[in-house]
Amino acid sequence: MCSARPHAATRKIITDAGVSPDYQFFTHRVGHGIGMDRHEWLYLVRGNAQQLEPNMCFSNEPGLYLPAEFGVRLEDDMHMTPDGARLFTPQSPSLEVPFATT
């Protein structure tokens, strides 16, 4: 999978919901590589053609920032397997209940 696909998919959901056309309120990449330096290359962003490969670790943290109203960003960290991305931790159930319980 190309690393720009998660960015495009996330941006489509937000745009289709009528919240943010293109980069109006969703002003940055969806995620980044995670390693020894925390924020590292492999950016999940428009125009990055690098393929996601098994054993890569990255964040998924889309954010919306509406000036003078609010901003929100939840981060999920994951790693690629031969079968696709797998979360390191449970996904947040909602904005109202951001921390998953088991």
N, C-alpha and C positions, 0 to 999 in steps of 0.2 A: 504494500500500500504506500502511495506517495504521501509524504509528510504534510502536504498542503490539503489533503482531503479532509482530515478532521476540522481544520480551520474553515474550509468551505461549507462543510455540513453544519457546523455551529452557526456560522454567519447566516446561512439560509434559514435556519429555524428562527433566529432572532429577527431577521428581515421579514419573513413570512408572517410573523406575529404582529408586524407593524410597529415594533419597538424601536428599531434603529436601522434606517437605510444605510447600507454599506458601512462606513467607518464613523458615522455621526456620533453615536454614543458607545459603540463597541470599538474602542480606539487602539487596540493592540492585538498582539498575537494570541492564539488560544493557549499555547503552552510552550514549554522548553525542555531541553534535555536536563537530566538530573545526574550528578556525579559528584566528584570530590569538590568541585567549585560551586556546587548548588545550581546556579543558573548557567547552563552550558549550551553549546551548539547541539543541536538538532532543534530548530525552532519550528513549531507547528504554526505556519503562517503562509499567507498567499505568496505564490511564486517560488516556494522551496520545493524542488523536484526530488530531493533525496528520499530514498525508500526507507520505510520503517522496517527494521530487521529484528529477528529474535535477540533477546538479551538487552535491547535498548531500554532505558528507563526515561520517563518524561512526565511532566505535569500536564493536566488538563484544567485550565483555570480561566475560562472566559469571564469577562467582567463587563458590566454595564454601568455607565456613569452619566447620570442626567444632571446637568448643572443646576445648582440651587434646589435640587430635589433629593437625590440620594445616589449612592453608588453601592454596588454589590459585586463580590467575587468569591466563589467557593473553589477550593483547589482539591482535586483528586489526583493522586500519584499512581502511576501504573508502569508495567513493563510489558514488552512485547514477547509473545511466545510464538511458536510455529503456527498456532491456531488463532492468533489475534491478541489484542490487548487484554491484560488482566489487572484489576485494581489491587494495590497493596493493602488498602483499607476499605471498609464498607463505604458505599456512596452515600452522600447526604440525602435523607429522604425528602427534604423540602427547605425552603428559606425559613419557614416558621420553626422547624425542628431540624437544625443543621447537623446534629450529631447522631449518627446511627447507633442504635442499641442492638445487642445480639440476644 
